Amino acid sequence: MIGTTVKRQRTEEELAPLGIGELKLDSLYQDLAVHETVFYKKTEQQKVAVLKKFKNQQVKSQDVISQISGSDDCTTSNPLSVSAEQVESFAYLSKS
């Protein structure tokens, strides 16, 4: 069951740059968007490169990290580890 959930989350994350699925790109990351038909016409190597670029993208706003962590020192916080309350306030990907 957990394996299925993790696979589904991974799939949803990979669909976000294509504009399909439950998760959508935040406006700060629209430069990573690829139209679905363009993506599926790419070779496997090109598809992997698109997804790798998306997954390796740096957080674009240090202000967001500071607000989540409550600290000005962004190097000591992990923006991927936040409480449920923080997730409601600050979402990099939002449900449609």
Backbone as ProteinMPNN parsed JSONL, in Angstrom:
{"seq_chain_A": "MIGTTVKRQRTEEELAPLGIGELKLDSLYQDLAVHETVFYKKTEQQKVAVLKKFKNQQVKSQDVISQISGSDDCTTSNPLSVSAEQVESFAYLSKS", "coords_chain_A": {"N_chain_A": [[0.816, -1.197, 0.0], [1.89, 1.309, 0.857], [3.962, 1.541, -0.959], [2.534, 1.805, -3.36], [1.273, 4.257, -2.93], [3.502, 5.979, -2.79], [4.504, 5.663, -5.397], [2.372, 6.764, -6.822], [2.44, 9.432, -5.916], [4.93, 10.171, -6.916], [4.4, 9.957, -9.638], [2.423, 11.955, -9.901], [3.964, 14.218, -9.309], [5.694, 14.187, -11.494], [3.937, 14.712, -13.529], [3.194, 17.32, -13.106], [4.863, 19.408, -14.358], [3.861, 19.15, -16.892], [1.375, 20.1, -16.828], [-0.771, 18.511, -16.229], [-2.7, 16.221, -14.218], [-3.086, 16.112, -10.587], [-1.445, 17.935, -9.205], [-0.142, 21.222, -9.653], [2.124, 23.505, -11.235], [3.688, 26.119, -9.428], [3.459, 29.647, -9.965], [6.013, 30.76, -9.96], [7.567, 28.873, -11.149], [6.907, 28.478, -13.791], [8.518, 28.555, -16.011], [9.51, 26.051, -16.266], [7.558, 24.543, -17.318], [6.207, 22.258, -19.691], [4.556, 21.625, -22.634], [2.145, 19.053, -22.868], [1.876, 17.477, -25.295], [4.242, 18.149, -26.6], [6.124, 17.139, -24.801], [5.629, 14.338, -24.908], [6.435, 13.791, -27.496], [9.108, 13.861, -27.389], [12.348, 12.203, -27.202], [13.236, 9.351, -25.154], [15.51, 9.987, -23.684], [15.457, 12.804, -23.778], [13.073, 13.272, -22.387], [13.771, 12.335, -19.848], [15.716, 14.24, -19.254], [14.162, 16.596, -19.082], [12.541, 16.004, -16.836], [14.532, 15.641, -14.93], [15.638, 18.202, -14.781], [13.44, 19.56, -13.723], [13.126, 18.25, -11.225], [15.532, 18.871, -9.988], [15.454, 21.536, -9.584], [16.192, 24.597, -7.995], [14.948, 26.246, -5.039], [13.213, 29.184, -5.607], [12.619, 31.514, -4.175], [13.98, 32.95, -1.479], [12.691, 34.287, 0.523], [10.349, 32.864, 1.01], [11.33, 30.51, 2.164], [12.437, 31.57, 4.495], [10.128, 32.495, 5.785], [8.776, 30.104, 6.255], [10.545, 28.705, 7.932], [10.867, 30.492, 9.967], [13.152, 31.836, 10.388], [15.984, 33.834, 9.499], [18.172, 32.624, 8.574], [18.64, 30.691, 6.07], [20.113, 28.479, 5.514], [20.041, 26.554, 7.456], [17.604, 25.386, 7.584], [15.159, 23.046, 6.377], [13.245, 23.232, 3.681], [11.641, 21.266, 2.706], [10.628, 19.866, 4.733], [8.104, 20.394, 6.567], [5.503, 21.521, 8.792], [2.004, 20.518, 8.954], [0.39, 22.771, 9.174], [2.048, 24.743, 8.102], [2.212, 23.863, 5.496], [-0.316, 24.419, 4.543], [-0.205, 27.178, 4.414], [2.038, 27.815, 2.816], [2.649, 26.717, -0.25], [4.451, 25.02, -2.691], [3.627, 23.593, -4.807], [0.343, 23.5, -5.864], [-2.908, 22.236, -5.226], [-5.335, 21.693, -7.742]], "CA_chain_A": [[0.0, 0.0, 0.0], [2.746, 2.486, 0.907], [4.66, 1.584, -2.247], [1.593, 2.326, -4.352], [1.099, 5.684, -2.633], [4.734, 6.665, -3.184], [4.537, 5.675, -6.866], [1.355, 7.715, -7.28], [2.964, 10.771, -5.648], [6.011, 10.405, -7.876], [3.746, 10.177, -10.923], [1.795, 13.276, -9.865], [5.043, 15.211, -9.391], [6.212, 14.18, -12.855], [2.913, 15.266, -14.414], [3.03, 18.751, -12.821], [5.396, 20.303, -15.393], [3.09, 18.976, -18.125], [0.081, 20.756, -16.641], [-1.833, 17.523, -16.052], [-2.651, 15.608, -12.898], [-3.625, 16.876, -9.462], [-0.53, 18.998, -8.796], [0.139, 22.238, -10.663], [3.299, 24.307, -10.96], [3.531, 27.461, -8.913], [3.792, 30.632, -11.001], [7.459, 30.989, -9.96], [8.234, 27.789, -11.868], [6.272, 28.274, -15.097], [9.542, 28.368, -17.039], [9.776, 24.613, -16.347], [6.398, 23.884, -17.936], [6.366, 21.691, -21.037], [3.243, 21.178, -23.106], [2.033, 17.586, -22.852], [2.177, 16.875, -26.599], [5.668, 18.35, -26.863], [6.848, 16.203, -23.94], [5.499, 12.956, -25.379], [7.128, 13.652, -28.78], [10.545, 13.821, -27.109], [12.954, 10.889, -27.004], [13.312, 8.995, -23.725], [16.61, 10.757, -23.093], [14.983, 14.172, -23.619], [12.084, 13.253, -21.307], [14.521, 12.208, -18.599], [16.368, 15.534, -19.024], [13.125, 17.529, -18.635], [12.163, 15.65, -15.466], [15.694, 15.883, -14.075], [15.706, 19.652, -14.591], [12.347, 19.9, -12.816], [13.385, 17.714, -9.884], [16.729, 19.484, -9.429], [15.254, 22.986, -9.527], [16.395, 25.245, -6.7], [13.867, 27.098, -4.567], [13.47, 30.488, -6.211], [12.399, 32.635, -3.279], [14.504, 32.753, -0.135], [11.7, 34.837, 1.449], [9.424, 31.786, 1.359], [12.014, 29.625, 3.099], [12.549, 32.288, 5.765], [8.812, 32.527, 6.415], [8.449, 28.759, 6.716], [11.416, 28.304, 9.031], [10.849, 31.477, 11.031], [14.539, 32.244, 10.579], [16.615, 34.467, 8.343], [19.265, 31.751, 8.15], [18.021, 29.674, 5.211], [20.983, 27.327, 5.339], [19.838, 25.561, 8.505], [16.259, 24.819, 7.526], [14.843, 22.178, 5.246], [11.911, 23.626, 3.254], [10.854, 20.1, 2.332], [10.155, 19.275, 5.972], [7.294, 21.42, 7.21], [4.304, 21.028, 9.476], [0.759, 20.581, 8.175], [-0.057, 24.167, 9.178], [2.889, 25.476, 7.17], [1.864, 23.429, 4.147], [-1.525, 25.149, 4.153], [0.158, 28.566, 4.147], [3.07, 27.937, 1.797], [2.683, 25.538, -1.111], [5.176, 25.192, -3.945], [2.701, 23.014, -5.776], [-0.978, 23.636, -5.28], [-3.961, 21.389, -5.811], [-6.251, 22.449, -8.611]], "C_chain_A": [[0.861, 1.263, 0.0], [3.497, 2.639, -0.407], [3.797, 2.171, -3.344], [1.4, 3.821, -4.168], [2.317, 6.48, -3.077], [4.831, 6.748, -4.702], [3.553, 6.694, -7.421], [1.83, 9.147, -7.071], [4.058, 11.125, -6.644], [5.413, 10.701, -9.245], [3.117, 11.565, -10.977], [2.838, 14.385, -9.971], [5.577, 15.303, -10.815], [5.207, 14.738, -13.858], [2.755, 16.779, -14.244], [3.631, 19.652, -13.897], [4.653, 20.203, -16.728], [1.717, 19.631, -18.036], [-1.072, 19.785, -16.522], [-1.673, 16.877, -14.685], [-3.186, 16.546, -11.828], [-2.755, 18.055, -9.065], [-0.245, 19.938, -9.96], [1.374, 23.023, -10.263], [2.907, 25.655, -10.379], [3.976, 28.429, -10.004], [5.286, 30.931, -11.063], [8.207, 29.985, -10.841], [7.637, 27.526, -13.246], [7.286, 28.096, -16.219], [9.91, 26.893, -17.204], [8.646, 23.846, -17.032], [6.72, 23.435, -19.358], [4.985, 21.207, -21.455], [3.248, 19.654, -23.243], [2.404, 16.951, -24.189], [3.651, 17.029, -26.967], [6.492, 17.333, -26.065], [6.807, 14.792, -24.511], [6.092, 12.727, -26.769], [8.64, 13.568, -28.593], [11.042, 12.377, -27.014], [12.989, 10.593, -25.506], [14.389, 9.808, -23.023], [16.187, 12.211, -22.849], [13.949, 14.272, -22.491], [12.771, 13.192, -19.958], [15.175, 13.549, -18.251], [15.37, 16.578, -18.515], [12.765, 17.261, -17.178], [13.314, 15.895, -14.487], [15.823, 17.381, -13.78], [14.641, 20.1, -13.59], [12.664, 19.468, -11.382], [14.589, 18.362, -9.211], [16.628, 20.999, -9.3], [15.453, 23.508, -8.114], [15.164, 26.064, -6.335], [14.182, 28.515, -5.019], [13.318, 31.662, -5.262], [12.905, 32.315, -1.881], [13.533, 33.304, 0.903], [10.734, 33.757, 1.91], [10.066, 30.856, 2.376], [12.107, 30.282, 4.468], [11.225, 32.304, 6.509], [8.435, 31.163, 6.97], [9.253, 28.419, 7.964], [11.353, 29.257, 10.207], [12.233, 32.016, 11.321], [15.049, 32.91, 9.323], [17.746, 33.613, 7.797], [18.69, 30.573, 7.373], [18.869, 28.423, 5.071], [20.73, 26.238, 6.361], [18.463, 24.915, 8.45], [16.089, 23.953, 6.292], [13.426, 22.517, 4.802], [11.04, 22.45, 2.835], [10.314, 19.377, 3.558], [9.418, 20.345, 6.761], [6.074, 20.791, 7.864], [3.086, 21.156, 8.566], [0.242, 22.012, 8.093], [0.74, 24.996, 8.181], [2.563, 25.109, 5.732], [0.635, 24.188, 3.66], [-1.193, 26.576, 3.758], [1.087, 28.726, 2.962], [3.132, 26.656, 0.982], [3.459, 25.855, -2.372], [4.355, 24.622, -5.091], [1.331, 23.079, -5.139], [-1.961, 22.728, -5.983], [-4.878, 22.247, -6.65], [-7.669, 22.28, -8.136]], "O_chain_A": [[0.599, 2.188, -0.768], [3.648, 3.752, -0.911], [4.277, 2.951, -4.167], [1.367, 4.569, -5.145], [2.175, 7.545, -3.678], [5.2, 7.791, -5.241], [3.862, 7.405, -8.377], [1.646, 9.991, -7.948], [4.106, 12.245, -7.154], [5.878, 11.605, -9.939], [3.255, 12.273, -11.974], [2.612, 15.385, -10.653], [5.882, 16.397, -11.289], [5.599, 15.193, -14.933], [2.238, 17.45, -15.138], [2.963, 20.595, -14.322], [4.798, 21.069, -17.591], [0.987, 19.711, -19.024], [-2.228, 20.172, -16.69], [-0.614, 16.982, -14.067], [-3.675, 17.635, -12.126], [-3.277, 19.081, -8.629], [-0.121, 19.507, -11.106], [1.643, 23.189, -9.073], [1.914, 26.256, -10.79], [4.777, 28.072, -10.867], [5.785, 31.32, -12.119], [9.349, 30.226, -11.232], [7.844, 26.451, -13.81], [6.955, 27.544, -17.268], [10.557, 26.527, -18.185], [8.764, 22.648, -17.292], [7.402, 24.125, -20.115], [4.326, 20.47, -20.721], [4.232, 19.056, -23.679], [3.168, 15.985, -24.218], [4.237, 16.135, -27.578], [7.437, 16.742, -26.588], [7.838, 14.123, -24.59], [6.24, 11.578, -27.185], [9.368, 13.243, -29.531], [10.264, 11.453, -26.777], [12.793, 11.492, -24.688], [14.197, 10.264, -21.895], [16.528, 12.785, -21.814], [13.948, 15.24, -21.731], [12.399, 13.912, -19.031], [15.188, 13.948, -17.086], [15.693, 17.357, -17.619], [12.692, 18.191, -16.375], [13.09, 16.309, -13.349], [16.091, 17.769, -12.643], [14.911, 20.922, -12.715], [12.486, 20.242, -10.442], [14.658, 18.4, -7.982], [17.602, 21.665, -8.949], [14.945, 22.932, -7.152], [14.429, 26.521, -7.21], [15.3, 28.992, -4.831], [13.86, 32.732, -5.54], [12.315, 31.493, -1.179], [13.538, 32.849, 2.047], [10.341, 33.734, 3.076], [9.42, 30.455, 3.345], [11.883, 29.63, 5.488], [11.196, 32.145, 7.729], [7.837, 31.074, 8.042], [8.706, 27.906, 8.94], [11.733, 28.897, 11.32], [12.467, 32.592, 12.384], [14.609, 32.598, 8.216], [18.227, 33.846, 6.688], [18.298, 29.568, 7.966], [18.394, 27.409, 4.56], [21.158, 25.101, 6.163], [18.191, 23.981, 9.205], [16.792, 24.115, 5.295], [12.475, 22.128, 5.481], [9.837, 22.611, 2.632], [9.612, 18.375, 3.425], [10.02, 21.102, 7.523], [5.672, 19.677, 7.53], [3.139, 21.826, 7.535], [-0.286, 22.423, 7.059], [0.183, 25.852, 7.492], [2.633, 25.958, 4.844], [0.558, 24.559, 2.489], [-1.828, 27.133, 2.863], [0.944, 29.67, 2.184], [3.61, 25.629, 1.464], [3.171, 26.84, -3.051], [4.398, 25.128, -6.212], [1.184, 22.737, -3.966], [-1.857, 22.483, -7.185], [-5.162, 23.393, -6.304], [-8.59, 22.837, -8.733]]}, "name": "protein", "num_of_chains": 1, "seq": "MIGTTVKRQRTEEELAPLGIGELKLDSLYQDLAVHETVFYKKTEQQKVAVLKKFKNQQVKSQDVISQISGSDDCTTSNPLSVSAEQVESFAYLSKS"}
